[in-house]
């Protein structure tokens, strides 16, 4: 069991642009700051810079809203072009009301606006853009993890996090949308508690807990700290993808 954790941001990352190699940007920034990564460190990266590096942007001037998007836009009081982009990233509308669309993303996540975002995507060329989630967040995490590990000669974990609302609580919290080199879940069922009682339902959202901790430093506005290192974690559970965190429909009592 971990008795102490250290969580710190890597300062000085430049603004990320399409085609940038995030592993190189992170390693270079860590070296400039005199920060050395260790075996077992988990690198937590804000989804936004991963999407920017992968070119996951849509020029809204190129979007032609469908009849479905126009109708939903009137209901939620949003730009029909944004609504069309959201629908294109989704498999269904879970709930909607003025200024809110809760969608089931194609990756299974239930989230506001299917993760489509316009904050902190200010262009230099005046083009109005929307930012989408990575196509394969687990794959993105593995690419960054492998390249960083090779360059620095250490064994790392990697989590890509985003901010989600919760249906039963107010406010957003950091959650994992991609991970590599660690288990997304740790299943404690069958193990004894302090008094020997066998645990029957305890499953830990390990990647989500890491994501939430890092989010405290990353912030939600103008903090400019998209990469955070979590040090001191230990685990023995096998690696597992983020898909393991998505609750199956037959277990979901909130939709």
PyMOL commands that set and color helices and strands:
alter all, ss='L'
color gray80, all
select helices_A, chain A and resi 22-32+47-53+60-62+67-76+80-88+113-115+137-152+206-218+242-245+249-251
alter helices_A, ss='H'
color red, helices_A
select strands_A, chain A and resi 6-9+42-46+57-59+90-97+100-105+110-112+129-131+157-166+169-180+186-187+203-204+227-231
alter strands_A, ss='S'
color yellow, strands_A
deselect
rebuild
show_as cartoon
